[in-house]
Amino acid sequence: MDQIISEQPFFQGLEVDAIALIAGCAKNEHVVAGAYLFREGEDADVFFVVRHGRVALELHSPSGGTRLLDTVEEGEVLGWSWLVPPHQWFLDARAVDEVSVVSIDARCLRGKCDQDPALGYALLQRVTRVMYHRLQSARVRLLDMYGSPRDAVH
């Protein structure tokens, strides 16, 4: 598992000892097309690195149905709610096609981060980059749905 973790872009640059700590919380999983990796409101007790396939991040609203917010593809991580209290998912993640992921037990990893603040900080830096990119992607989708910045009220 150490080699698989070290090959993922999200973890590149981490020390060998940090990779070993993360690998101790990880396992390989396969998800069939159409299955949910997690659902809104569930405990965020795991996060994923997508090795193969594509995952749709979806939000359901009673008035608007299900909307695609973003997709996560090979080499990308899925989820940051595992790191931010109250540790619950705020959207759904559905396998678009057959997906292979590294599944990382969040409780295990949070415990290791508590014991090793340098590891925690390194992961926090990486997660905030993911959050930034996902928020930018959501911003672009909102502009597509609701108009251009010129239409915004200042």
Stockholm file with secondary structure:
# STOCKHOLM 1.0

chainA/1-154         MDQIISEQPFFQGLEVDAIALIAGCAKNEHVVAGAYLFREGEDADVFFVVRHGRVALELHSPSGGTRLLDTVEEGEVLGWSWLVPPHQWFLDARAVDEVSVVSIDARCLRGKCDQDPALGYALLQRVTRVMYHRLQSARVRLLDMYGSPRDAVH
#=GR chainA/1-154 SS CHHHHHHSGGGTTCCHHHHHHHHTTEEEEEECTTCEEECTTSBCCEEEEEEESEEEEEEEETTTEEEEEEEEETTCEECSTTTSTTCBCSSEEEESSCEEEEEEEHHHHHHHHHHCHHHHHHHHHHHHHHHHHHHHHHHHHHHHHHCCGGGSCC
#=GC SS_cons         CHHHHHHSGGGTTCCHHHHHHHHTTEEEEEECTTCEEECTTSBCCEEEEEEESEEEEEEEETTTEEEEEEEEETTCEECSTTTSTTCBCSSEEEESSCEEEEEEEHHHHHHHHHHCHHHHHHHHHHHHHHHHHHHHHHHHHHHHHHCCGGGSCC
//
